[in-house]
Amino acid sequence: MITVEVVLAWPDRAASKVLTLAEGTTVAEAIALAGIEGSGQCPAVAVHGLLAKPDQVLREGDRVELLRPLLADPKDNRRRRARAGS
């Protein structure tokens, strides 16, 4: 058995579940078992901050991070800040 954490964070709150799973459990299986509300709207997943595929096998202590969609384009934000500063 392994212990992993599945996390989904919003700007004002976070949801987290610690799960004990069988060895060989995948990212997709862990997300389904966690049952965190809103996880279906997440376009990407990371394990310890690195993008992960749904079929990636988890290891002891992994932290599965559900990534929310971007609300603003980072490049546009950077351009806007650069214009305001000059």
N, C-alpha and C positions, 0 to 999 in steps of 0.2 A: 504494500500500500504506500501511496505517496500523499503528501499534503500540498495543495496549491491554493492560491488566492485568485479570485476573479473580481475585477474592479471596474466600475463605470463611474466617471466623475463628471459633474456638471459645474458650471461656474459657482453655484451657491450650495451644492451638496454633493455627497458621494455615496455610492452603494458598494458594499463589499461582502463577499461570501468566502469563507475558508472551507474548502472541501477536502475530504479524505477519499481518494480514488484508487482504483486498481492501476497497477503499472501498465503502461501501454495506452492509457487514455489520451485522446487527442484534444486539441484546443477546442474544436467544435463540440465535442462531447461534454467537456467541462463547462462551456458556456450554456449549453442546454440544461445541464444538471443544476447549475447555479440559479437559473430562473430569475435573473435580475430584470426587472421591468425596464423596457427601453432598449434592451440589448439587440433586438431585431433591427433597429434603425441605425446601428453602427456599421459604417462601411468598411472598417478595417480593424484588425486586432494586432496587438503587440505582446510579446513576452519579454519582460524586463526592458521595455523601451525599443525593442527591435521588431520590425514587422514580422508577423507570423502567418503561416497558411493554416487553414482549418484542419488539415490532416497532420499537422506537426504533433509529434508525441511529446507529452509533457514529462518533466522530471521533478524530483523532490524539491520543494521550495519555490517553484516557478510562480511568477505573478503574471496573470493574464489580464491585459489592459484593453478594455473595449474603447475604441477611438471614435469620438463623435465626429459628424461632418463639420467641415469648416464653415463658419458663418461669413467670413470675409476672406478675400484673397490676400495672403501675406505680402505678395509683391505690390499690390495696390496700396496696402497700408504703409509699406516702406517708402514708396514713392511720395505719398501724401505727407509723411513725416519729413522727408528730405526737402520738399517744396516749402513746408512751413518753417523750416529752420534756416532757409537761405534768404 
